[in-house]
Amino acid sequence: MLINYKNKKIFAFSDTHGMNNRLEIPEDVDILICCGDCTRDDMSDEEIIDFLKWYTQLPGRYKIFVPGNHDMLFETEPERAKLHFPTSVTLLEDCGVIIDDIYFFGVTCRPWRFENSEYDLPKEVDFLITHAPAKGHLDNNTGCEILKQMINEGKPKYYIFGHIHELGLQQEVTPDTTYLNVSYYNHLLHHHTMHKSLELENSGRRLKLSSIKIVCNYGKAISKRDFGEARTPPTNDNQRFDTTFISCLSRIDKKTRKKV
């Protein structure tokens, strides 16, 4: 699903389950987001390695990944799974990254969060990313209540997720947050992806599309800040760009934020 936001083209997808080679990616995309389930329940390393080899060769200067419940290596041996990630792919698990003044934050939800893992979502988030949905939007009544509370309080501009195959490639718009189910599983089972663009009004209705382009203007960009430990993630060509990596949320002290 294609999102046009702050003069950047962002393409988000999930639930390819080994069919990633069928997915057609726009050539002029700036940022790619995978919301997990790139494998077929395989606990070996091969499927993760194959996916990452494909992912790193795609167009797009920046690439983000949030694991899903079928990416079993992250459950059985998470540290080993992380070793396979190249520096050109940013793994977000309960942490965030600012890319060109767009704040992306990934929350672990495979498929639910546990009660003892609740925390406050930062207020500045543009894109919240999980694998499974929050309760109440495109979730088939199976979503996570804790995520729902986090979104209601944090009010991210966009919430991107997958997991619910039958409601894939749909969106719901609310006054505070646009919800996007970016699951491509059912779509890839039947045909290759054809990308079309459609400007959507902020009407709150649900639409089902083969792909989606959302044109928005949310005022000035958020300012870059230092949330404790920060670094600039490398890119494919090893150059530095206007990007600040945000350390894990559990290590953020809101009182120590400093402008840079």
Secondary structure, DSSP 8 states (H G I E B T S, - for coil): -EEEETTEEEEEEB--TT-GGG----TT-SEEEE-S--SSS--SSHHHHHHHHHHHTSS-SEEEE---TT-THHHH-HHHHHHT--TTEEE-SSEEEEETTEEEEE---SS---GGG-----TT-SEEE-SS-BTTSSSTT--BHHHHHHHHHH--SEEEE---GGGTTEEEE-SS-EEEE-B-HHHHHHS----------S----EE-SS-EEE---SS----EE-SSEE----TT----SEEEE--GGG--GGG-EE-
